[in-house]
Amino acid sequence: MSMEIPYTVDVRPDTGLTNGKLGIWLFLASEVMLFGALFASYVMLRVGAHEWPAGATYLNIPLATLNTVILISSSVTMVLAWASLAKRDFSRFRVFMGITILCGLGFLVIKYFEYTSKFHHGYFPATNTFLGVYFTLTGLHGLHVIGGMAVNGYLWGPGSALWKTDPVHFTNRVENAGLFWHLVDLVWIFLFPILYLL
Amino acid sequence: MSESHDTKNAHAGHADVDHHVRAAYYVFGSLLVLTGFTVGAYFLHLPHKLAITLALLIATVKGTLVAAWFMHLVSERKMIFWMLGLTAVLFFPLLLLPTLTVLDRIMLR
């Protein structure tokens, strides 16, 4: 009995989408609710606090700005990776996907330096509400970066074998992975000002 | 429009793909400029309410650019928008209802 997942290349007539794309958008919708709940909690905690420190009191704005530029750049290289496959250029895909993964790694390395600097100064999630919110939101976001890198790494390495047998299916997979990666970028676009600048 | 959108994407003509890539570069440039504005506005030490409004406004514009162009929402199927619409319907009460409970404190600031 075949267990092949249907509609990975052709669209379902009723949804107008491949199952993969419908699935990833449903997942992204759930992610919006997850981060939405945390943003709502942030607003509640901030408004309810007697005083709220400026982000710069604890956080490093230049490093966070650099991380913003890195994530934005990785979104572009992700688009270029997909575009390379759409133009049937697998070696260019490898280059751009590789750069995307390296950007993710760069983001995490900078985050590591930020975190260790906080710990070195005795700033922990339990120190105060601001740091609790900071570590929760950036920690969860960091986990998403790691997850995205794992998927991208798989598509760059062993998963790319699919290109030889079913290039359209593989291209759709890369597009779906890209949608997740862009959401990670989008979340950071909001985290950066609310945590570091306001 | 019965042809597969994804299949079309995967088999996209070079002109189509080039158009996507060109748009991505424009969006990239815009995002960098807007990031510069966000950080620049911080160093202007604007009044608190104005700073929050401006920062969130810029973040919303940046987020819209990412969703529209990088995530291809400008050319996406109706089904996706129904799904996102439902998410928005659920998301805003999630965000706003708790905030409304402390609205008096916000207005006093």
Interface residues (C-beta under 8 A of the other chain):
Chain A: V9 D10 V11 T15 G16 L17 T18 G20 K21 L22 W25 L26 A29 V32 M33 G36 A37 F39 A40 S41 V43 M44 V47 G48 I61 T65 T68 V69 I72 S73 S75 V76 M78 V79 L80 A83 L85 A86 K87 P167 V168 T171 N172 E175 G178 L179 H182 L183 D185 L186 I189 F190 F192 P193 I194 L197 L198
Chain B: M1 S4 H5 D6 T7 N9 A10 H11 A12 H14 D16 V17 H20 V21 A24 Y25 V27 F28 L31 L32 T35 T38 V39 A41 Y42 A51 I52 A55 L56 I58 A59 K62 G63 V66 A67 F70 M71 R77 K78 M79 I80 M83 L84 L86 T87 L90 F91 L94 L95 P98 T99 V102 R105 I106
